[in-house]
Amino acid sequence: MGFALFVLLAVLGLFVLDGAVAGVASLAAMLVFIVTCIYALRGEDPDAATDSDRTGLVGWVGGWF
């Protein structure tokens, strides 16, 4: 749903609207895209995350966190 709203606002800002309104629509599209990406990457159950789930931090750097 969020990505569809992003596409709608981006198309409106790029091709339909003109002037300052297009800039506001493009800014809104950017913010919707960022929030939607954060929501998509958050995962299903953030409360179940443990230190062992962070596979990207293995090895020398992983011991610090």
Secondary structure, 3 states (H helix, E strand, C coil): CHHHHHHHHHHHHHHHCCCHHHHHHHHHHHHHHHHHHHHHHHCCCHHHCCHHHCHHHCCCCHHHC
